[in-house]
């Protein structure tokens, strides 16, 4: 039976180095995987930026209905944060409506407008209200409080 002849002595050192690297990988892999698994019973921590005002979107649509001569708009104030939010305030300069808006859904408080009585809005949920005017008003989220409990 012919024996393999090693022509380059440096090839002898390649196998142990590769084995050593493989052993390091096998030892470090379980440690790395443990970092990916959440600790049971641990609550995720909410970063202060997680539920900023930018995590609340305001969508408006013309319903096609009329209140007198004014078109009726439906507003959806949607929570896109992973946590519930509360105390959502919108800013809308010059807002007016020719029909009454339910004050539990949208009312003026100081400079801004409180949405949904300040109550919790769950993730991916929205508060809806309608108003009528000759044009849609620009509305942007001004303030929001994360409620990750």
WONORRA-V426127 format. One record per residue. N is the residue number from 1. SS is DSSP state (~ for helix, > for strand, _ for the rest). Layout:
BEGIN
n=N ss=SS
n=N ss=SS
END
This chain:
BEGIN
n=1 ss=_
n=2 ss=_
n=3 ss=_
n=4 ss=_
n=5 ss=_
n=6 ss=_
n=7 ss=_
n=8 ss=_
n=9 ss=_
n=10 ss=_
n=11 ss=~
n=12 ss=~
n=13 ss=~
n=14 ss=~
n=15 ss=~
n=16 ss=~
n=17 ss=~
n=18 ss=~
n=19 ss=~
n=20 ss=~
n=21 ss=~
n=22 ss=~
n=23 ss=~
n=24 ss=~
n=25 ss=~
n=26 ss=~
n=27 ss=~
n=28 ss=~
n=29 ss=~
n=30 ss=~
n=31 ss=~
n=32 ss=~
n=33 ss=~
n=34 ss=~
n=35 ss=~
n=36 ss=~
n=37 ss=_
n=38 ss=_
n=39 ss=_
n=40 ss=_
n=41 ss=_
n=42 ss=_
n=43 ss=_
n=44 ss=_
n=45 ss=_
n=46 ss=_
n=47 ss=_
n=48 ss=_
n=49 ss=_
n=50 ss=_
n=51 ss=_
n=52 ss=_
n=53 ss=~
n=54 ss=~
n=55 ss=~
n=56 ss=>
n=57 ss=>
n=58 ss=>
n=59 ss=>
n=60 ss=>
n=61 ss=>
n=62 ss=>
n=63 ss=>
n=64 ss=>
n=65 ss=>
n=66 ss=>
n=67 ss=>
n=68 ss=_
n=69 ss=_
n=70 ss=>
n=71 ss=>
n=72 ss=>
n=73 ss=>
n=74 ss=>
n=75 ss=>
n=76 ss=>
n=77 ss=>
n=78 ss=>
n=79 ss=>
n=80 ss=_
n=81 ss=_
n=82 ss=_
n=83 ss=_
n=84 ss=>
n=85 ss=>
n=86 ss=>
n=87 ss=>
n=88 ss=>
n=89 ss=>
n=90 ss=>
n=91 ss=>
n=92 ss=_
n=93 ss=_
n=94 ss=_
n=95 ss=_
n=96 ss=_
n=97 ss=_
n=98 ss=_
n=99 ss=_
n=100 ss=_
n=101 ss=_
n=102 ss=_
n=103 ss=_
n=104 ss=_
n=105 ss=_
n=106 ss=>
n=107 ss=>
n=108 ss=>
n=109 ss=>
n=110 ss=_
n=111 ss=_
n=112 ss=>
n=113 ss=>
n=114 ss=>
n=115 ss=>
n=116 ss=~
n=117 ss=~
n=118 ss=~
n=119 ss=_
n=120 ss=_
n=121 ss=>
n=122 ss=_
n=123 ss=_
n=124 ss=_
n=125 ss=_
n=126 ss=>
n=127 ss=>
n=128 ss=>
n=129 ss=>
n=130 ss=>
n=131 ss=>
n=132 ss=>
n=133 ss=>
n=134 ss=_
n=135 ss=_
n=136 ss=_
n=137 ss=_
n=138 ss=_
n=139 ss=_
n=140 ss=>
n=141 ss=>
n=142 ss=>
n=143 ss=>
n=144 ss=>
n=145 ss=>
n=146 ss=>
n=147 ss=>
n=148 ss=_
n=149 ss=_
END
